[in-house]
Amino acid sequence: MPEIKKLHKNITIKGHVQGVGFRYTARTMAMSLGIKGFVKNTYDGNVYIEAEGTGIQLTHFIEWCHKGPGYSDVKEIIVENSNDLKEYRFFDIRH
């Protein structure tokens, strides 16, 4: 059986994304998709995510990030590819 390649993405979500449950909902979504990494608020009002998973897992997760939870208002998403796999064991909320 061929090994499934894992990818690493750095994702910045801009808009009204703090104080609306974005981090907690992102963790729930990531865990349901089998994605590992972390999510945190940034000082400039954005949400930053490092996510590792298969291409299809990350595609579904990024699609969700474009919408976010109900009270969020996502204006822009920046997705950067990274060759630096960190082999996260969980998906955490960082402060």
C-alpha positions in Angstrom: 0.0 0.0 0.0 1.5 3.4 -1.0 2.3 5.9 1.8 -0.1 8.8 1.8 1.8 12.1 1.6 1.2 14.6 4.4 1.3 18.3 3.7 1.9 21.3 5.9 -0.1 24.6 5.4 0.2 27.9 7.2 -3.2 29.6 7.1 -4.0 33.2 8.1 -7.6 34.2 8.3 -8.5 37.9 8.3 -11.8 39.6 9.1 -14.0 39.5 12.1 -12.6 36.2 13.4 -11.8 36.8 17.1 -14.4 36.6 19.8 -16.7 34.4 17.6 -15.5 30.9 18.6 -13.3 30.5 15.5 -10.5 28.7 17.3 -12.7 26.2 19.1 -14.8 25.5 16.0 -11.6 25.2 13.9 -10.2 22.6 16.4 -13.5 20.6 16.2 -13.4 20.7 12.4 -9.7 19.8 12.2 -10.1 16.9 14.6 -13.1 15.6 12.6 -11.0 15.6 9.4 -8.0 14.0 11.1 -5.8 17.2 10.8 -3.1 17.9 13.3 -1.6 21.2 14.2 -2.7 24.3 16.1 -4.8 27.5 15.9 -4.2 30.8 17.7 -5.3 34.4 17.7 -2.7 36.9 16.6 -2.1 40.4 18.0 -3.3 42.0 14.8 -6.9 40.5 15.1 -6.4 37.5 12.7 -6.4 33.8 13.3 -3.3 31.8 12.5 -3.4 28.0 11.8 -0.7 25.5 11.1 -2.3 22.3 9.7 -0.9 19.0 8.6 -2.8 16.3 6.8 -3.5 14.9 3.3 -4.3 17.1 0.4 -8.0 16.2 0.5 -8.2 16.7 4.3 -6.6 20.2 4.0 -8.8 21.1 1.0 -11.9 20.4 3.1 -10.5 22.3 6.1 -9.5 25.4 4.0 -13.0 25.4 2.4 -14.4 25.5 6.0 -12.0 28.3 6.9 -13.4 30.5 4.1 -16.8 30.4 6.0 -15.8 29.9 9.6 -18.3 29.7 12.4 -21.7 31.4 12.3 -20.8 34.8 13.8 -17.5 35.2 11.9 -17.0 37.4 8.9 -14.0 36.1 6.9 -12.6 38.7 4.6 -9.4 37.1 3.4 -7.4 33.8 3.7 -3.7 33.5 3.0 -2.5 29.9 2.6 1.2 29.2 2.4 2.6 25.8 1.6 5.5 24.6 3.7 7.9 21.7 3.2 8.6 21.7 6.9 6.5 18.9 8.4 6.4 19.2 12.1 4.5 15.9 12.7 2.0 17.3 15.2 0.3 14.7 17.4 -2.9 16.7 18.1 -4.7 19.8 17.0 -4.4 22.3 19.8 -5.6 25.8 20.7 -2.6 28.0 21.6 -2.7 31.3 23.5 
